[in-house]
Amino acid sequence: ALAATAEDAEAGDQGSPSRPGSASPPSMSRASVECRLREKEDEIVRLKEQARRSQAWGPKWSPTTAAEAEAGRRRLAEENKELRRQVGQLQEPRGCGCGREPEGSPCTRNNTVDLLTAHVEQLQRQLAEKEEDAWHSEERYRSEIARLEAKCERLVKQQEVSMDEVAELEQEDPKRLAE
């Protein structure tokens, strides 16, 4: 197409009525510019097609592309790790709950309030259970303290009785205790 266009332009230039065999300067420059313009447009189309094909086939392997690919993989791995961490935070019970919602449903203030209300209710139930456990433990410890105090009183009385018996024995037979 380029060769035919260039030949057509040259043929049109040679048929000038003012000078036979030579082209007139204004028509020659215009035809030349048009020809070059068409050549450039064809080259642009050819380069675009070449770029499209090279992208379709992918880049050729070379050490620089391998290094760039490895750096890209590392960067993507880091981004993936960060995204997983963020997803984990969103899926925590104390988060806003968006991670557990289906895609497309917006995270709203109501979702957050509902989630926090449920969390508070759960904490209140746990507190009630702990208070009940504490009450039972307190009762058990009070009965244990009472039992130990009674035992201590019995031991104190036994000690007093033993001391009284020793005092009586000392008075009855002081010589016998000295031996």
C-alpha positions as MATLAB code, in Angstrom:
seq = 'ALAATAEDAEAGDQGSPSRPGSASPPSMSRASVECRLREKEDEIVRLKEQARRSQAWGPKWSPTTAAEAEAGRRRLAEENKELRRQVGQLQEPRGCGCGREPEGSPCTRNNTVDLLTAHVEQLQRQLAEKEEDAWHSEERYRSEIARLEAKCERLVKQQEVSMDEVAELEQEDPKRLAE';
ca = [
       0.000    0.000    0.000;
       2.869    2.331    0.762;
       4.640    1.668   -2.527;
       1.489    2.282   -4.581;
       0.762    5.474   -2.670;
       4.278    6.793   -3.169;
       4.189    5.966   -6.902;
       0.808    7.659   -7.279;
       2.154   10.766   -5.577;
       5.247   10.867   -7.806;
       3.203   10.280  -10.977;
       0.889   13.137  -10.083;
       3.856   15.438   -9.507;
       5.475   14.724  -12.875;
       2.423   15.673  -14.886;
       2.720   19.371  -14.074;
       1.587   21.717  -16.896;
       4.075   24.485  -16.115;
       7.265   22.485  -16.682;
       7.311   19.223  -18.496;
       9.434   16.559  -16.771;
       9.804   18.470  -13.525;
       7.447   18.825  -10.627;
       6.218   22.122   -9.410;
       7.494   22.925   -5.906;
       4.106   23.455   -4.194;
       2.520   20.247   -5.513;
       5.656   18.192   -4.886;
       5.983   19.256   -1.302;
       2.294   18.643   -0.659;
       2.393   15.175   -2.222;
       5.619   14.399   -0.383;
       4.143   15.499    2.935;
       0.991   13.447    2.318;
       3.098   10.419    1.430;
       5.256   10.753    4.521;
       2.172   11.293    6.646;
       0.613    8.086    5.311;
       3.898    6.242    5.928;
       4.004    7.473    9.529;
       0.369    6.503   10.085;
       1.061    3.033    8.675;
       4.130    2.733   10.910;
       2.070    3.742   13.959;
      -0.558    1.119   13.110;
       2.189   -1.486   12.598;
       3.858   -0.623   15.931;
       0.534   -0.729   17.789;
      -0.192   -4.150   16.333;
       3.313   -5.323   17.243;
       2.884   -4.046   20.813;
      -0.488   -5.774   21.092;
       0.981   -9.058   19.890;
       3.999   -8.837   22.187;
       1.731   -8.210   25.174;
      -0.393  -11.181   24.186;
       2.636  -13.470   24.045;
       4.123  -12.034   27.221;
       7.651  -10.822   27.830;
      10.588  -12.955   26.833;
      12.651  -14.406   29.666;
      15.815  -12.597   30.578;
      17.768  -12.158   33.806;
      16.379   -8.662   34.277;
      12.788   -9.769   33.751;
      13.374  -12.739   36.078;
      14.728  -10.410   38.778;
      11.847   -8.001   38.222;
       9.389  -10.891   38.379;
      10.920  -12.119   41.658;
      10.752   -8.607   43.124;
       7.145   -8.362   41.964;
       6.310  -11.715   43.562;
       7.879  -10.593   46.850;
       5.968   -7.309   46.744;
       2.711   -9.154   46.019;
       3.433  -11.622   48.841;
       3.928   -8.722   51.276;
       0.730   -7.043   50.083;
      -1.102  -10.371   50.393;
       0.197  -10.822   53.954;
      -0.937   -7.309   54.897;
      -4.357   -7.882   53.340;
      -4.754  -11.165   55.228;
      -3.884   -9.369   58.469;
      -6.476   -6.694   57.735;
      -9.093   -9.325   56.863;
      -8.310  -11.095   60.141;
      -8.843   -7.876   62.055;
     -12.152   -7.292   60.312;
     -13.307  -10.801   61.167;
     -12.522  -10.476   64.889;
     -15.593  -10.471   67.155;
     -14.799   -6.944   68.345;
     -14.396   -5.614   64.796;
     -17.192   -3.956   62.876;
     -18.343   -7.298   61.472;
     -17.867   -6.406   57.810;
     -15.614   -9.395   57.281;
     -18.464  -11.767   58.080;
     -21.047   -9.918   55.985;
     -21.638  -11.023   52.378;
     -19.902   -8.994   49.705;
     -21.817   -5.964   48.595;
     -23.468   -5.240   51.937;
     -22.113   -2.013   53.366;
     -20.599   -1.742   56.804;
     -22.948    0.597   58.590;
     -23.087    2.157   61.990;
     -26.091   -0.054   62.804;
     -24.028   -3.187   62.148;
     -21.365   -1.919   64.519;
     -23.903   -0.925   67.185;
     -25.662   -4.303   66.900;
     -22.373   -6.140   67.189;
     -21.273   -4.087   70.199;
     -24.683   -4.581   71.850;
     -24.389   -8.342   71.401;
     -20.864   -8.218   72.818;
     -22.058   -6.241   75.872;
     -24.890   -8.738   76.431;
     -22.417  -11.611   76.254;
     -20.156   -9.856   78.773;
     -23.131   -9.289   81.085;
     -24.005  -13.008   80.958;
     -20.385  -13.884   81.712;
     -20.360  -11.397   84.604;
     -23.528  -12.944   86.066;
     -21.958  -16.413   85.837;
     -18.761  -15.169   87.494;
     -20.729  -13.477   90.271;
     -22.651  -16.692   90.910;
     -19.396  -18.665   90.950;
     -17.909  -16.098   93.332;
     -20.937  -16.367   95.651;
     -20.623  -20.172   95.749;
     -16.885  -19.884   96.355;
     -17.445  -17.331   99.102;
     -19.950  -19.650  100.819;
     -17.541  -22.571  100.552;
     -14.681  -20.492  101.971;
     -16.863  -19.200  104.837;
     -17.835  -22.744  105.818;
     -14.161  -23.778  105.615;
     -13.196  -20.800  107.827;
     -15.912  -21.718  110.354;
     -14.724  -25.337  110.408;
     -11.098  -24.248  110.934;
     -12.082  -21.776  113.677;
     -14.041  -24.523  115.495;
     -11.077  -26.857  115.202;
      -8.798  -24.109  116.510;
     -11.097  -23.563  119.513;
     -11.110  -27.317  120.247;
      -7.322  -27.369  120.063;
      -7.075  -24.344  122.357;
      -9.412  -26.070  124.852;
      -7.412  -29.297  124.598;
      -4.260  -27.301  125.223;
      -5.833  -25.633  128.250;
      -6.976  -29.027  129.581;
      -3.498  -30.435  129.004;
      -1.931  -27.446  130.760;
      -4.324  -27.863  133.696;
      -3.457  -31.554  133.940;
       0.258  -30.731  133.889;
      -0.265  -28.130  136.629;
      -2.176  -30.653  138.756;
       0.518  -33.258  138.277;
       3.179  -30.774  139.235;
       1.369  -29.968  142.445;
       0.739  -33.584  143.324;
       4.174  -34.900  142.802;
       6.851  -32.269  142.149;
       9.605  -34.787  142.675;
       8.265  -37.115  140.061;
       8.345  -34.441  137.324;
      11.935  -33.560  138.147;
      13.094  -37.044  137.376;
];
